[in-house]
Amino acid sequence: MPVRPEHGVTSRVTEDGYLEFLTAADGAGYRCSPVAAAMWIALRQHNGNIGPAAEMLAELWCTDPENTRTDMDIWVSELRDAGLVRDEL
């Protein structure tokens, strides 16, 4: 299932490479590492599909594709729990 930003959530990558999410509902901000920024960019490039995004990053980072996928699954789950992203059915 593709992952999409939750309604009212915006994101941006800062000049220093960090990923920031802002929520319209309460104005809360969330800051993520540069690695998370790369994962977010890969997700957006692959229309929210974790599998192809993880494969691309694994190739770029010379990491095991299965481990990269697991890391992305965990991170996306954390974003989902924080109410920042949702699965699109």
PEPEGI-V395603 format. One record per helix or strand. SS is the DSSP state (H for helix, E for strand). FROM is the first residue (numbers start at 0). LEN is the number of residues. Records with the same first field share a line. If there is no record, write none. Layout:
SS=FROM-LEN, FROM-LEN
//
This chain:
E=1-4, 8-5, 18-5, 28-4, 84-4
H=33-12, 49-12, 64-17
//
